[in-house]
Amino acid sequence: MINKIFSFINKHLYLIIIIILIVQVGLIFSNQFTRMFNSDEFESVQVAWKINQGQSIYTDFFEHHHPFFYYLLTPLVHLGQEPIPTLYLARLFIFVNLLILYFLTYKIASLLLNKSLACFSLLILNNIIYFLVSVTEIRPDNLQITFSLLSFWLLLLAFKNNSKLILALSAVSLAVSFLFLQKAVFFIAPIGLILFWRLKQKKLKIPDILIYVFFFIATLGPYIIYLLISGNFSVYITNFWLFNFFINVNHPATKFYFFLLVTSPISWFLFSLGLYSSYKNKKTALLYLSFIVVFILSILIFKPSKLNQHYTIIAPFVAVMAAYGLNFIFQKEKRATQIIIVFLAIFPLVFLPIVQFKASNLEQIKRIKYVMNKTSEDDFVFDGSNYFNLFRNDIDYFWSSLRFAVPTMKRLTGYEYDVYESIDKVKPKIIYKSNLKLSDPRIKDNYTFSDVYDDILIRNKE
């Protein structure tokens, strides 16, 4: 019986893989509307709403990411009108971006391997848990990753075809990825080293390097000029670089890297085999992939905060190299390859439904609706943890992630923030109790706990 099953799989393998990928992607699509929202997703939508209301990012409210992703979301805010429809539209937008990521991963794998192994790279990609979690969330990281992958694919095409035009397009794409999120610098660095390595090997000429640098800088130029003219360059350095490096969200490197390993052991095992095989067979272009992965992992060890989204960029490269590792096993032991493929096919089909039912967003939606019903458009709401306030005014310039943001800015600039003074000044209709001293008279004398939620307080009628 087992032999018949494996015989059937061998005969229809690639058709089966395509069907499985379609089912997996279908489950991911379904999860986009049911899975719990990360607080960063609420932050993204709230920033887009603020911009749509006419507020100036960085001037009227604090933000520590580049603005372009939020401007892309503003039409969705206008279309959705209300928080819940806007969240769903934004998740749909991110799903479309995920499809583009799949396409680019497939094209890179096809270029370096073949179309069959490219299909397997997508199967492996869907087994990298932290990737599936982060890449489906409403965050600027995902647009940055898309343009980084596009840049790398174009770079490979430029190498293959000796095309200066494609080389220039690669530089533009890389710069655009940086404009979406500054952490693209961790990807830019190894790309620069690859270019200079090829220059040293005389596979590129100095004019090629100059073309790449020119188009990269030219793409960034307008934004840099804007920062200088507007006088915001020093704010840019503090909010974007120093803040994000020193933000007080500390996760030990060994513990987080262990998490990356144990949640996707098959993918990393196959990656290791692919690395060994590519080195043994002197597959230079494939070694570029491993260099990017190892470089980013090595650099991020020194970053105090280590979160899923910081490592999402390496997942497609891990998947492509792992597909080459799978091919290495296939050449030596076909039955073992079949077993691995079955595991790769089944695991997401089990994991995704569990996420759908165990990590539902229903309670979050109820809470958001509750706050919306208790407030009007002109009311203020204090929610320093990005748990429920959407499409309502915040009480201060510092409005989100106060637990981490304010201590970091105080450390960098000496900034002092008195939340109780802000609450007393603008009198928010609803406040979230987290990290507040409820004994403070400005809270105790003016607010009463909600009869629905034990962490929400409502202002007393005057």
N, C-alpha and C positions, 0 to 999 in steps of 0.2 A: 504493500500500500504506500509506504513512504517513498519507495523507489519510483512509483508511478507519479506521485506528487512532484518529486524533483524533476522527473522526466518532462512533465507538463510545464513546469516553471522554465526549464531550459528551452523548450520549444517556443514558448510565447513570452519570453523574459521581458523584452523591451515594451511590448504592449501592456504587460502587467504593470511594469514600472510606471508607465504613463498614466494608466488608470489609477494606480495608488497615489501618484502625485496629485491628480485631479481631486481625488477624495480628500487628501490631506489639506489641500488648498481650500476646498469647500468647507472643511471644519474650521480652518483658520478664519475664513470669511464669516462664518456663523459666530465665532468667538468675538469678533470685532464688535458685535452688538450686545453681547451678554457678559463679557469678562469684566472683572473689576477694573476701575480706572486708577491709575497711579496719580499721586498728587501733582506730579510734574505735568500731567496732561491737563489738569484743571488750571495750572499756572499758564500753560500755553494758550488755552482758550480765553482765560481772563485777560491776558495781555492783549490778545487780538481784539477783544471787546473794548478794552480801554482805548486802543488805537482807533477803533471804529467810532468811539464816542468823541474823538477829537483830542484826546490826551496825547502828549508828546512823550514817547518812550525815552527813558533815562533822565528827562527833565522833570516830568510830572510824577513819575513813579520809578522805582528801582527795578532794574533787570540786568542780568549778568551774562546774557547771550547776545549774539548778533541779531539784528532786527528782521532779517529778510524772511525767515520762516513765519513770523507772526503777521507780517504784511500779506503773505500768501493765504493765511487763514481768515483775514478780514472779510473777503467776499462770502465765506461760509457763515460767518457771524451775521452778515447782512441777510443772507438767504435763510438761515435757520431761525432768526428772530428771538428764539428762546434757547436757554442753556441745553436742554436735552436733545432737541433736533440738531443743534450745532455740534454737540459732542459726537453724535452719530455720523454727521457729515464729515467731521474731521477724521474719525476713525476710518470712514470709507476712503477718504483721500489718502490716508496712510496705507490702506490696503492696496490701492492702485500703485503707490510707490513700492510696496513689497513685490508686486508683480514685475515691476521694472528691475528690482534687485535680482529677482530670479532670472530674468532675461539676461542681465549683464553677467551674472555668475555662469549661466549656461554658455554665453558667447566666449567668455574667458576660458572656460574648460574645453570648449570645442576647438579653440585656437591652439591651446597647449597640449590637449590630449586628442579626443575624438568625440563625435556626437553621442555615442553610446555611453562613454564614461561621463560625459557632461550631464546626462540624465541621472546617473548615479550620484554626481556631486550635489544635485538638488535634493535627492533622497537623504543624503548625509547631512546636508544643511538643515533639513527639517528635524534632525535628531540632536541638534545643538540647542539645548533647552534655553539657555540665557539669550540666545539669538531670537528664538521664537517669542520670548516674553518681551524683549526690548524693542524689536523691530516692528511690532504691531501697535506700539504706543504713539500717542500724539506728542512728538518731541522733535526738535530741530536736528538731533543726531541722525535721524533716518534720511533726511534730504542730503545731509553732509556725506553720508555713506554712499548714497546713490551716485553723486557726482564724483566721489573718490573712485568708485568702481568704474564709472564711465571713463575717467581720466586714465586709469590703468589699462583698460581694454584698448583705448585709442593709442596709448603708448606702445602696447604690444603690436598693434597694427602698423604704427609708424616704424617700429624696428623691422618688421617683416617686409614692408613695402618701400622702405627708405623714403618715406613721404614727409616733407617738411610741413605741408598743410595739416596733415593729421597730427603731427607733433605739436603744432601750434594749438590745435583744438584740444589736445590733451592738457596743455598748459592752462587754457581757459577753463576747462572743466575742473581742474585741480584748484584754481583760484576761486571758482564759484563754490566749491565744497567748503573752502575756508570762510567764505562770506556767510554761509549758513551756520557754521559753528567753528569757533576758534580751535577746538581740539583736533581739527584736521591737520594741525601742525605735526601731530604724531605720525600722520601718514605722509605728509609732505617731506619730512626729513629722510625717510628711507628711499623715497622716489628720487630725491636729489642725489643721494649716494649711489643709486643704481645708474643714474645718468653719468655721473663722473667716473664710475667704474667702467662703463662702456667707452667713455672718452679715453680713459687710460689704455683700454684694450684696442683703441683705434677703430672701434665699431661706430663711433660718433665723432663728428668734427666740432671744432670750437664754434663755427657758425650755427650748428644745430643747438648747442647749449645756449648761445646768445638768443636764438629765436625763442626757445622755451622760456628763458628768464624774462625776455621782453614781453611776451604775451601774458605771462603770469602776473608781472607787475602792472602791466597796462590794464588788466581786468580789475585788479585791486585798487588802482590809482584813484578813481572817482571817490571811493569810500574814504580812503586815506586823506584826500584833499578836503573832503567834507568835514572830517574830524578836526583837521588843522584850522580850517576857516571858521568853524563854529566854536572853536576853543574847547572842544570836548576831548582832546587827545589825552590829557592827563587823567580825565575821568575814565577814558577807555582803558588805559593801562591798569588803573586800580580795579575797576569793576570787572574787567574781562580776563585779565591775566593774573594779577596778584590775588584777587578774591577767589577765583576758581582753583588756584593752586593751593591756597591755604584754608579753604573752607573747612570748617571743623566737623567733618563727617569721616571719622577715622575707621578704616577697616584694615586689619593686618593683612599684608600681602600674602603670607603663607596660607592663611585661612581662606582668603578669597580665591587664590589660585587652586587650592585644593577643591573648592566648590566647583570651579570651572571644569576640573578634571573628573570628579566623581559624577557630575550630572550628565556628562557626555563622554563616557569612557571609550566607547567603540570609535567615535569620531577621532579622538586624540590618538588612539592606538593605530588607526589607519593612517592618520597624518604622519606619525612617526615612521611607519613602514614606507610611506610615500617619500618622505624626506631621505630615508636611507637609500631607496631605489633610485631617486633622482640624482643623488650624489654619486652613487655607484655607476650610473649610466651617463653621467655628465650632462644632465638635462638643465642647461643654464637658465632658461626661462622659468622652469618650475622652481628652481632654487631661488629665484626672485621672490616667489610667494612665501617660501619658508623664511627668507631674510626679513620680509615685511612683518610676518607674525612674530618672529623672535625679537626683532627690534622693538616693536610696540610693547610686547610683554615685558621686556627688559626695562624700557623707559618708564612704564607706568608703575613699576615697583616703587619708584621714588615719589609717586604722587600720593599725598595723604589719603584722599578719598578714592575708593575703588568700588565702582558701581557697574551693574550689567552693561549699561549703555556705553561705558568707556571701552569695552572690548568687542562690541558688536561688529566693528569694522573688520576684525580679523577673521570672523566666522566664514565668510565666503571663500577666503584664501585657504583656510583650514579644510573646508569641504572639497575644494578642487584637488588639493594635495592628497587628501584622504581617498579620493576616487582613484588616484594613481596608486595609492597603497592597496586598495581593493583589487586593482588589476594585478599587482604584484602577488597577492595571495592566489588569485585565479590561475595564474600560470603554474603554481605549485600544487594547489589543493582545491579542486573545483567544488567538492562537497562542503568544505569549510566556507567557501565564498557564498554558496547557496544559503547556508545557515545564517550568515551575517546579513545577507540581503533580506531574508525573512524577518530578522529582528529589526532592521532599519525600516522595513515597511510597516511593521505592526506597532512599534513603540509610539509614534505620533498619533496613531489611530486610537491608542489607549489614553495617552497623556492629554490630548486636546479635549475629549469629552469630560474627563475628570475636572479639568480647569473650568470648563463651561458650567458644571454643576456645583463645584466646590468653591469657586471664586466668582460668584455672581455679583453683578453691579446693581441689583435691585434695591438693596438698602441704601446705596449711595444716591440713586435716583430719587428715592422717597425723601431722603434728607434734603436734597437740593430743592425739590418741589415744595417741601415744608417751609424752607427759608424764603423761597420766592413768594409763597402765599401769605407769609407773615409780614412781608415788606412791600414797599412801593418803589418805583423807579428812583425816587429822590432820596431814599433811605440809605444810611451807611450800615455796613456789617463788618464786624471784626472776626477774621478767621485767619489767624497767623500761621496755620499749618496746611492751608490749601485743601481743606476737607469738604467744603460745601459751598463757599461763596462764589457764585458765578453771576455776572450781569447785574451786580450791585456795587455801589461805591465802597472802596476801602478807606480806612480811616487815616492813612499816613503814606508818606513817600515809601517807607519800608512797609510792605504789606504781605509778603509771602515768605515761607520758610524762616520765620523769625528766630526759631530755636538755633539755627545754624548761621543765618545771614548776619544778624546784629552782632553776635560775639566776634565774627570774623572781621566785620568792618570796624568794630571798636579796636581790635588788635592792629589793624592796618592804618587807621586814620584817627583813632581816638574818638570816634563818633559816639555820642550819647543819645539813647532813645528811651523815652519815658512813655510806655504804653498807656499808663493810667491817666497821664496828662492828655494824651490824644483822645482817649475814650471820654474823658470829662469835657473836652472841647467840642467834639463833633456829635457826641451822644448817639452812638450806633444803636439801631433798633435791636440787633442781635449780636451777641458775642459768644465766642467759643472759650470754654474755661481753661483749656490747656495752657500750662505755664503761667497762669494768672494767680495772684494772691487774692482769693475771694473775700478775705477779711478787710481788704482795702475799702474804706468808706465810699469811694467813688464807684465801687462795684456793689458792695453789700447794701448800700442805701438806695440803689437805683435799679437793681436787676433781680429778677426772680427766675428760678429754674423752669424750663419748659416742662409741661406735663406729658410730653412725648419722648424727649431725649434728655438724658441725665448729664450731658456735657454741653448743652446749649442754654444760655440765659437770655431772657427777653426783658427789654427795658420796661419799667413800670410806667403806666399812664400818668401823665402829670396833670 
